[in-house]
Amino acid sequence: MGTLPMVTQLVSGRAETRIQTHGARGHGLNHRAPACPHTSPLLQRLLSAADLARQRPFRDRQLSRRNEASDWQPPATPGEGAGTKARERRAEMTQHRGSLKAPDSRAAHGAGAFRRLQILLAALRAGPGRRARAGCADEVRLGRGRLEGSVWAVSGARPAGLGVGAAMAEGSAVSDPQHATRLLRALSSFREESRFCDAHLVLDGEEIPVQKNILAAASPYIRTKLNYNPPKDDGSTYKIELEGISVMVMREILDYIFSGQIRLNEDTIQDVVQAADLLLLTDLKTLCCEFLEGCIAAENCIGIRDFALHYCLHHVHYLATEYLETHFRDVSSTEEFLELSPQKLKEVISLEKLNVGNERYVFEAVIRWIAHDTEIRKVHMKDVMSALWVSGLDSSYLREQMLNEPLVREIVKECSNIPLSQPQQGEAMLASFKPRGYSECIVTVGGEERVSRKPTAAMRCMCPLYDPNRQLWIELAPLSMPRINHGVLSAEGFLFVFGGQDENKQTLSSGEKYDPDANTWTALPPMNEARHNFGIVEIDGMLYVLGGEDGEKELISMECYDIYSKTWTKQPDLTMVRKIGCYAAMKKKIYAMGGGSYGKLFESVECYDTRTQQWTAICPLKERRFGAVACGVAMELYVFGGVRSREDIQGGEMVTCKSEFYHDEFKRWIYLNDQNLCIPASSSFVYGAVPIGASIYVIGDLDTGTNYDYVREFKRSTGTWHHTKPLLPSDLRRTGCAALRIANCKLFRLQLQQGLFRIRVHSP
């Protein structure tokens, strides 16, 4: 049996041709579009031949459908064998096939080839633009039982016409990626022209024509109104009244419903959020949250914080609070701060983590607030001043201010809690001292005991990071149960731990949350799947756990935990198994890197977009590895450690891999200078990488050649490694690591309780 010729570089113009499969009744093209003037002569001849074939009797086409494979032979009729009738049928089919030959054909075609040619012609009629959108090559090849570069997006075994029997009868599912866009564009034009509108939105007395089914599909609120008060069949126009939304904002929201795009600015953002909240447009609220995150500044962070709290924009509220704590001195100089109510001012200055360094800056901020409207605010002086941490005020400073500022003198006399006597000394001073601010701490959770190799529930933090001479480990509340190979992550001011293995090597699905303000753990809803050695990342208050093992097999599943609703939702799976891979988040995307499967290590990297919920491959690592750790900072990804077998030595010797760096703008990986991290030996193992400020702290058993370090600091600005003082607590290894912001007053109390302070009494 001959094969079809190769048809190469068929260049044709666009043609609005649609392909329809008629199921059991037949098949073919339900519409023939006129040939484009740019269609090649060869293509025109092929199209003409196909049209002639379509005019054959239906019986012949039905017979051709049975001939799926190129090597199919008509079955012998019972009693005839290979007799006369069978030969006549073969001759008849050969005649039909001959009418479809391309001018340069070199051999006879089978009936299956005829069907494949019909599919090819349909694809060619679609034009090069549509083929390109479907991911087709300019060169389309036809071979025996094979179609390469197809225009089809097929769900199923293979396209109709390329299989046999039932596959042909059932057809194949095809998709058009532009279908939804074109449909929305057409619906939007109907709305703009007031065509096919069957309802009116009534806002402030003005009516806007709409299609109620479109609004019901977009807004659960509108859908509920329609279900509760369905339209009548009397021919009257259905009206939907909305209160609290302006006509201008509603028109913007309607544009968003039909296009997925909306213009946001600082003047309209609050109105859009209010409308989206009323209409239950969660996707629009998400877009508004992202806009508000970029607007947070000293001049508006208090207002955004209150607004976010009112409309349950939890992540925005957390970011605004974090900004207020970090930049309080700048915020206290703004007009927004001076216009605060007494109750709101008291709430702000009561925050434990205000990064002021000295309580005098809080005191001066209150003085400015009172002076802004002295006559009215004098009556609130005593109540507001009660929120000051007076133990941090220096009596000599207060006396100096009283001499120079009459308002300060009046305030101090009015408020009996402000000290003017000499400060306390020794134990009394420590007992009353309460420092403001916070510290970014490296926290280690769980792991195993170095000697017994048993899982542990211990938790510790290292601080302060800014002073190597004073760095020490502080004991925190332990986990409710020992864990190893678990996932640890900080988010929204809390620490989260999921999965891992217990003392009996049982894989866990449970989770716990640590509150640094209370120094306590609380149980969380379990994951849908128990797993250990998995990845965990955070994006906008959502925790994603992915990959890992369940004790019997490697997992490719991913699920997401909403911190505030405390619910788990299934997410698209990874595209491949990545045993002991590494994971990180950057620019609201998740990256899965390295790992291995069935004795093979990977250097591949894939990226998950939380918006489109799609996985895509990106530039691979320079070195394949497993057991590495990764972190994302701004537009950068960092991968540290991991091991691989040496390629120059046989016998399975493992070496520590070099660290790598990826920038989202350059789209490629670059080696970091690891000279002062650890030696490239299998004795080094990295447990975690924690970004804090302008540095990344790498934690693990780091063999430097002369001794073992536990923490090394990598300064991103200089690309250099630096030593930190504390070594690994001698009893722990394979711990989970994260960065956590803890109030200084809490750390101070913990150090005092654990006897970490040394009080020196100086004789007069």
N, C-alpha and C positions, 0 to 999 in steps of 0.2 A: 504494500500500500504506500503510495507516495505521501509526502509531507507538504504542508503549506509553505509557500515561499516566505521569506523574511521581508516584511514591509517596513522600510526605514524612512524616518524623517518625513512623515506625511504632514505637510503644513496646510492647515485650513483655517478659515475664519470662523467667527462665532455663528452658531445656528441654534435657534431656540427649539431644540428637539427634545422631546420627552419620551422615555421608554416605559412601556407598560407590559407586565407579565399577566397573561389572561388565565393562568391556572390550568384547570383541567380542560377548558374549552378551546384552548389554542394559545398561540403566542405570536408576537410580532411587534411592529412599530405602529402605534396608534395615530401617529401624525408624522408627515414628512415635511420638514422645513425646506425652503428653497436653498439651493446651494449658494454658498458665499462666492462672490467673484474672485476671491483669493484662493479658492479650492484648487488643489493640484490636479492635473489631467488624470493621473493614476487614480486619485480618489474619486473623481467624477465617474470614471469608468466602473469603479467598484460600486458606487452608489447606484448607477444605472442597472448594473447586473443584479443587485439586490432587489431593486424595484420590479424587475422582470420576474424574479423568483417569487416575490410576494403575490404576483398575479396567478401563480399556478393553482390548480384546484386544491381545495382544502384537504382532500384525501391525501394528496401527495405531501403536503406540509405535515399532516398528522403522521404520516409514515416516517418522514424525516426526523420527527421528534424522538422516535424510538431508536434512532441510530446515534447514540451519544458518543461512543468510543470510535476512534478512527479505524480500528481493526474489526469493527462489528461485521458479522456476516448474517444475512437473513436466515432465520431458522427454517428448516425443511418442513413442509406441510406433511402431517401424518399420512403415511401411505404413499407419499410421492418420493421421499428420499431426496436425492439431488436431481430430480427429474425436470421435465420441461417447464412446469409452472415456476419453479424456483429460479431457473435460468432466466425466464422472462421477467420476473420481478427484479433480479439483479440488473438486467439490461435497462429496465425502465428507470431505476434509480440512477444508474450511470448516466443516462440521458439528462435527467434533471440536474445532476451534479455538474455535467459539462456546461450547462448554461450559466453557471456561476463562476467559471474559471476567470481569474485575472489574466490580462493579456500576456504577462510574462510567466505564467504557470508552466512548470516542467513536468507535472505528473497529475494523475487523477486524484480528486479529493474524496474523502469519505463523507458520509452523511454527518458524522460528528463534527468534521471540519466545517461543513456548511453552517451548522449552528454557531460555531465559534466565530465564523466570519460575520454572521449577522450581529453578534454582540460587538465585534470590533467596529463594524460600520456605525452602530448606534453610538459608540464612544467617540468615533471620529466626527459624527454629526454634531456632537456636543461642543465642538470647537476647542482650540488650544487653551483658551482661558479657563474653561471649566475643567479640562483635564489637569491643568496645572494646579487648580485649587484642590483637586482630589488627590494630589500627590503623584501624578503620573509623569513618566518621562516622555520626552519628545519622540523617542524611538519606541515603537510598540512592536513586540515580537509575538508571533504565533508559532507554537510547536505542537507536537503530538500530545494531546491531552493537557495543554498548558497555556495559560494566558498571562503574560508578564506585562506590568505597567498598566493594569486595568484601571478604568475610571470608577469602578465600583468600590464602595465602602461596605464590605460584606460582613454580615453576622451569620455564621453558620459554617458548614463544611467547605463550600466553594460556590461560585456563581452559577446560576441556572444556565444550563446548556453545556457546562463543563463536566457535570457528573452524569449519572445514569439513573434511569428508572424513577424512584420516588423523589430523589433530589431534584430532578427536572420538574416533576409535577408540583412539588411544594414551593419552588421558587426560592429566592434569596432576599433577605432584608437589605435594603440600600438606604443610604442617608445622604442628605444634602446639607453641608455645614452652613450654607447661607440661607437656608429656608426660613429659620426663625427671624433673621434680620430683615429679609424681604417682606415677610408677613407683618412684622411690627411696623415697618415703614409704610406699608399700604394702609394698615389700620390707623396710623397716625395721620395720614393724609385724609382719610375719611373723617376723622375728628376735626381737623382743621377746616375742612370744607362743610362741616355739619351734615355729612351724608351718613345714612344708616344709623343715626343716633336715636336711641329709644328712651332716653331719660335726661333729666336736667339736674345738675348740682346747683343748689341754692345757697349762696354765701353773701351775707350782707345785702340781701334783696336783689342781687344780680344772679342770673341764671347762666350756666355753662352747659352746652349740649355734650353729652357723653354716651358711650356704649356701656350699659350697666353690666353686661357679662364680663367685659374687660376689667372694669373696676372691681367687680366681685372676685375675679381671679387674682388681682394684685393686692387687694386689701381685705383681710379677714373681718375688719370692722364693717365695711360696706356689705360684705357677704352676709354678715349676721343681720344687718338691717333689712336686707332683701328677703332673707328667710323669715324674719319676724313679721314683716309687713310686705308680703309679695305683691307684685303689680296686678292690677285689675284688667279684665278683658273687655273693658268698655271703650277702648280706643283712646283714652286720655293719656297724656304724657306723664310718666312716672317722675316724681320729684324727690330728690334726696337732700334734705336740709342738714347742713354742717355748721356748727357754731365754733367760734374760736380760731378759725382759719381765714386769712384774708384771701381775696380773689387773686392777687398777684402771686402769693405763695402757692395757692392751689394750682394755678396754671403751670408754675415751675414743677410741681409734683406730677402733674399730668404728663408733662414733657418727659419726666424721668420714667414714668410707668411705660411709656411707649418707646423710649430710646435707651434707657439705662444710664443716662447722663443728666447731670444737674449742675447749675452754677451755684457755688456757695461763696459767701463773703461774710465778713464780720458783722455786717448790718442785718443780714437775713438769717444767719445760722440758727439763732434761737427760735425764730418763727418756724423754720423748716423742721427743727427737732421736735417742737411741740406738735406740729401737724403729723409728722411721721409717727410720733408716739400715740396720737389719737387714732390714726388709721392703721396702726399695728404694722407699719412697713419696716420690718427689722433690718432688711438689707440697706435701706436708706439711712436708718439710724447708725448703722456701722460706718457708712461713708461719712456721716456727720461727725462721728467720734474721731475718725482719722483726721478730719479737718481741724477739729478742736485741739487735738494733740499738738498740731503744728502751730497753733495760735497761743499756747501758754507762754506768758511772759510776766515780768514783775508787775506790770500795770493792770493785769486782768486775772491773775491766777486765783485770787480769792473768789471773784465772781464766777469764774469757770468751775471752780471747786463746788460752790454752792449749787450752781445750775446742774452740774453733773449728778450731784447727790439727789436732787429733786426728781430727775428723769431716769434714775437708775443707770447712768452711764458709768459703771463701776471702774473700768480701767482708766477713764479720763479723770475721775475723782481721785484715784490713787496717784496718777502722774501729777495732778495739780497740787495735791498735798505734799508729795515728795519735793516738788519745786519750791513750795512755800517754806518747807523745813530747811532746804539747802540754801535759799537766797532770802532769808528773812530780812536781813539788813537792807537789801534793795527794795523789798516789798514794803517795808515800813515807811519808806520815804515817798510812796506814791499817793495820789489823790484818792484812790480806791480804799487804801488803808485808813486814811483820815476820815472817810465817810462811813466807817463801820459803825454798827449799832453797839451799845455797851455789851450786850450779850455775846455778839459775834466777836468782839475784841477780846473778851475774856476767854472765849473758846480758843482763839488763835494763840494767845500768849500762854495758854496752859499746855500746849503741845510739848512733849518731852524732848523731841528730836530737833528742836530749833537750833540751827547751826550758828550760834552767836559767839561762842568762845568765852564770853563774859556776860553776866546777867545785866550789866550796866546798859547794854545796847537794848535790851527789852525795856528796862526802866525808862530810857530816853525816848523810846518809841511811844510809850504810854503818855509821857509828858507832852509830846507833840500832838497826840490825839486830843488830850484835854485842852491844850492851848488853841486848837483849831476852833473851838466853840466853848470858851471857858464858862460863860454864864449858865449855859444849859447843862454842861457835862460835870460841873463841880459836884453835883449831887450823886454822881456815880463813881467818884474818886475812890471811896473806901472799898466798894464792891470790886472794882476793876483791879485795884492794887492787891487785893487778897489773892489774886492769881499769880502774882510775882513769886519767884523763888528767892526769897529774901536772904536765904543762907549764902547765896552767891554774890550778894552785894557787899562791897567793902565800906565799912563805916567811915573811913577817912574820905572816900570819894563823896559820900552823901553829905558830910559836913561841908566840904568844899562847894558842892552844888547849892546847898542852903544859903551860903554866903552870897552867891552870885545870882541866884534865881529866886525871886519872891514866890513864884508859883510852886517851886520845889519845896520851899520852906513851909508853905501852907499845906502841901500834900503830906509831908513828913509828920507835921504836927497832927494832922487829921487821922493818919493811919498809924495805929499803935504797933502794927506788926513789922514796921521797918526798923532795923536795929541801928543804934548810934553808938553803942558801947563797943569795947574791944572784942575782937573775935575770940571764939573758944579755941582751946588748944587740945592736942593729943586725942584720946579716945572720944571725948565729947565732940570735938570738931568732926571726926570721921562719922560719928553717929548722926550728925545733923546735916552733913554735906550732901548735896544733890546736884551733880553736874548736868548741864544741858548738853544737847547735841547727840550725835550718833557716831558709831564706828562701823566701817565696812570690815567684816570679819570673814576669815576662811573657816568654814565649818566642816568637820568630818563626822560622818554618821555611819554606824554599823561597821561591817568588815569582819575580820577574824583575829583571834588572839595569835600572836606571833609564834608562841611555843606550842600550844595545844591544838592550833588550827581549828578551834571551835568558833562559830559565829558569835558576835557580840552585839549588844544593844547600846554600847557606849556612844556618847556624843560630846564633842569638844569644839571649842572655837579658839582661834589664834588672833590676838590683838595686842597692842596696836600695830598696824602694818607700817605706819610712817616712821616708827622709831625702832630700828633693829636692836638697839641696846635694851629695850624694855619689852620686847615681844615675849609672850608666854602663852601657854595653853590653859584655858579655863573650862572646867567641867560644866556641862549643861545637862538638863533632864534627859535621861536615857529613853530610847524607844520602848514601846510596850512589849516588844519581843525581839530577839536577836535576828539579824538579817545579814546576808552576804549576796553579792551579785545583784543588788537591788538598784533601783533608780532613785536619784536624789536631785531635787531642783528647787530653787527659790523663786517665788512669784508673788507679786502684790503684797510684799512685806512678810510672807510666811514661808516656811520650809515644808516641802512635800516629799514623802517617801512612798514608793509603791513597789510591790512585787519582791523579787529576790528568792532566796532559799532560807529555810529555818535550820535548826540544829539537826534535824533528821533528813536534810537534803530534799525536803519537800518544796516544790515550787509554789510560790504564794501569789495570790491575786489581791490581797488586802492592801490598804494604804493608810497613812497617818499624816496629820498636819501639825507642825510645831508653831506655836505662837511665842515669839521672842519677848513680848511684853509680859506675858504670864509665865513663861518658862514651863509650858505644859504641852502635852501631845493629846490630840483627839483623833478618833477613828474616822475614816472616810469610806464612802461606798467602794466596794471592790471593783477591780477591772473585769471586763467581760471574759478575759482569758488570763489565766495564771501565766507568768513569764519571768524569766531571769536573764541576765546578760543582754538587756534590751536598751534601746535609746529612749530618752525623754527630753523634750524641748518645750519651751513656752512661747506663745505668740498672743499678745493682747489679752492676757488672763485666761487663755485656753492652754491646757497641758496635753501634749501629744505623746503617746507611748507607741513604739513601733519596733517590730522585729523581735529578736531574742529567741528563747527556747522555752518549752513547757515541760521539760523533763523527758519527753519521748521524741520530739521532733523539733526542727527549726521552724520559726514562725515568720511569715511575711505580712501579717495583719497589722493594722494600725487603728487605734481608737483615741478619742479626744474627750478630755474631762473639763467641764465648765466649772471653774472655781466657785462661782456664785450660785448657780442653780444646782450644783452637786450632782450632775448627771453625766453619764458616759454615752457617746455616740460613735457608731462605726464609721471608719474612714476608708478610702481606697487603699488596697494593699500595695506593698512594695512590689517592684517588678521582678525581684529576685531575692533569694536567700542570702543574707549577709551575717554569717555567724561571727559574733564578737566584732561587728563593725563599729564605726563611730558615727555620731549624729550631732548636728548643730542647727541653729536657726539664724538666719540673716535676712534682713529686709522683708520680714513676714513670710519667708519661705523656709522650708525644711530641707536639709541636705543629708543624704545617706552616703557614706564613704567607706571604701575598703571592705574588710571582712573576708569571709571565705565560705566554701562549701565543698564537701566531698574531697578534701585534701588539696583544693586549689585556692590560692589567695587572689584577691581582686585589687585592682587599682581604679576601678570604675567609680564614678560619682553620679548620683541622680538627685534631682531637685523636685520638690513637691510644692506647687503653688496652691496656697489655701483658698485663693479666690476661685480659680478654675477647677480645683481638685484634680489636677493632672500631674503625672510624673513625667519628667523629661531628663535626658542624659546631658551632662555638661563635660567639660574638659576633665580627663582622668588625672589621678595623682601621678606623680613621678615615680613613686615606689608602691608596689602592692604590699599590703600589710593587714594584720589583724591585731586586735587588742590595743588599738590606738585610742586617743581621746581628742575631742575637737571642741571648739567654741567659736561663736560668731560675735564680732565687734564692729558696729557701724556697717561698712560695706566690705568687711574683710572676714575671711575664714582662716582659722589656724588649726593645723593637725599636728599633734605632738606624739612622739613615741610610737608604739606598736612594734611588732617583730615580724621577721621574714627569714626564710632559710637563705644561707649564703649560696650564691650561684657559682662561686669559684671553688667551692669545697663540697664534696659529696659526703653524705653521712648524716644530713639533717641538722647541722649546726645552725642555731638561730642567732640573729644579730638584731640590735635595736635600730629601727629605721630613723632616717633624718626627719627633722621637722619641716613642714611645708606651709606655705602661705598663699592664699588665693584672694585676688581683688576683683570685685564684681565688674569694675570698669574695664580691666585688661583681659578678663576671662581666661587666665592661665595660672598655673601653679609655679611657685618659686621656692627654692630651698632657703631655709633660714640657717643662720650660723649657729650651730649647736656645740661649738667648741667648749663652752663652759656649762652646758647642761648636764651631760653625762657621757661616759665613754660608750662607743657602739658595741656593747657586749650584751649577751642574753641575761646577765644578772640585773640589768636595769629594767624597771617596770613602772609605767605611769598610771596613776589612778584617776587623775582629774586635772582639768585646766580651768582656772577660775579667773575671769576678767574683772578687775577692780580698777576704776579710774583709767589711767593711761598705761597700766601694766596688766600682764597676765601672769598668774601664779600657777606654776606646774607642780603638782603634788604626786609623790610616789617614792619608791625605792630607787634613788638615783645614784648609780655607781660613778663617782667622779675619778676613780682610779686609785685614790688614796683612802677614801672613806665613803660613807653613804650619807647623802643629804635627803631631807624629806620635802623641802619647799625651795624652789628656785623662782626668782622674779625675772620676767622678760619685759623689758621696757620697749614698748612699741615705737616710741619716737626715735630711739637710737639703735634698735635692733640688737641690744646687748643683754647678757644674762648677769644676774646679781645674786649674791648669797643672802639668805635670811637666817636669823640666829637659831630659832628652835629647830631641833631635829625631830624626827618621827618619835612620838611616844613609844617607848621601847616595847610595849605590849601589843601594838596594833599593826595590822597590814591590810591591804586590799579594801580600804575604806571608801565610802561614797563621799564626794566633795561638792561644795557649793559655796557661793558668797551670800552673806546675809547681813542686812543692816540692823544693828542692835543699838538700842538707846544706851548712852553712856551711863545714865543713872542705874540701869539694870546691870550693866557690866561691873560697875563700881560695887554694887551690893554683893554680887556673886564673888568678886575678888575678896571683899571684906569677910564674907562667910567662910571662904576657903583658906583664909589666913595667908593671902598672897601679898599683903601690905606689911611693910616694916616701918614702925613708928619710931622716929628718933626724937628724943626729948633733949633740948639744948638748955643747959643751966644759964641763968641770967648772969 
